[in-house]
Amino acid sequence: MREARPPYPLVVHYSRNLTSRDIHPVRQPPQTRLARSLVDAATWMATDRGAQAVLAAGVQQRLVRVTDLMAEALREGGCHC
């Protein structure tokens, strides 16, 4: 039998202002591009250190480039840090 709630704290966040530029063109199910996802995750962190850790992890794992993160964070005021 499944538990109604997961055994760990879970917070769901939604991105409401997405454009076609934010969505990956071929991945299914539809999902945001990695740079957008990382910047969103950073803005949802409770502390600056947490935000830095999220962004640094993406770069350290070579999942995204610093220039892509910077462009995404600056695009249309996407990062309210």
C-alpha positions as CSV (number, residue, x, y, z in Angstrom):
1,M,0.0,0.0,0.0
2,R,1.3,3.5,-0.9
3,E,1.7,6.2,1.6
4,A,-0.4,9.3,0.9
5,R,2.6,11.6,1.6
6,P,6.3,11.0,0.8
7,P,8.4,10.2,3.9
8,Y,10.5,13.4,3.3
9,P,9.6,17.1,3.1
10,L,8.6,18.1,-0.5
11,V,8.0,21.5,-1.9
12,V,6.6,21.9,-5.4
13,H,7.5,25.0,-7.3
14,Y,5.9,26.2,-10.6
15,S,7.4,28.4,-13.3
16,R,4.5,30.4,-14.7
17,N,6.3,32.7,-17.1
18,L,7.7,30.3,-19.7
19,T,8.4,31.1,-23.3
20,S,9.3,28.8,-26.2
21,R,12.9,29.7,-25.5
22,D,12.7,28.2,-22.0
23,I,11.4,24.8,-23.1
24,H,13.7,22.2,-24.4
25,P,12.9,21.5,-28.1
26,V,12.9,17.7,-28.1
27,R,12.8,16.3,-24.6
28,Q,9.7,14.5,-23.6
29,P,7.8,15.1,-21.4
30,P,8.2,18.9,-22.1
31,Q,10.7,20.4,-19.7
32,T,12.7,23.6,-19.2
33,R,16.2,23.9,-20.5
34,L,18.9,23.2,-17.8
35,A,20.2,26.8,-17.4
36,R,16.6,28.0,-16.8
37,S,16.0,25.2,-14.3
38,L,19.1,25.9,-12.4
39,V,18.4,29.7,-12.2
40,D,14.9,28.9,-11.0
41,A,16.2,26.5,-8.4
42,A,18.7,29.1,-7.2
43,T,16.0,31.7,-6.8
44,W,13.9,29.3,-4.7
45,M,16.8,28.7,-2.2
46,A,16.4,30.2,1.2
47,T,20.0,31.5,1.4
48,D,22.5,33.0,-0.9
49,R,24.9,30.1,-0.1
50,G,22.2,27.6,-1.2
51,A,21.7,29.5,-4.5
52,Q,25.5,29.6,-5.1
53,A,25.7,25.8,-4.4
54,V,23.0,25.0,-6.9
55,L,24.6,27.1,-9.7
56,A,28.1,25.9,-8.9
57,A,27.0,22.2,-8.9
58,G,25.6,22.6,-12.5
59,V,28.9,24.1,-13.7
60,Q,31.2,21.7,-11.8
61,Q,29.3,18.7,-13.3
62,R,29.7,20.3,-16.7
63,L,26.0,20.3,-17.2
64,V,25.9,24.0,-18.1
65,R,28.3,26.9,-18.8
66,V,28.7,29.9,-16.7
67,T,27.9,32.1,-19.7
68,D,24.6,30.3,-20.1
69,L,23.7,30.8,-16.5
70,M,24.6,34.5,-16.6
71,A,22.6,35.0,-19.8
72,E,19.6,33.3,-18.2
73,A,19.8,35.1,-14.9
74,L,20.0,38.5,-16.7
75,R,17.4,37.8,-19.3
76,E,14.3,39.9,-18.7
77,G,15.2,40.3,-15.0
78,G,14.9,36.5,-14.5
79,C,16.9,36.5,-11.3
80,H,15.6,38.7,-8.5
81,C,18.7,38.2,-6.2
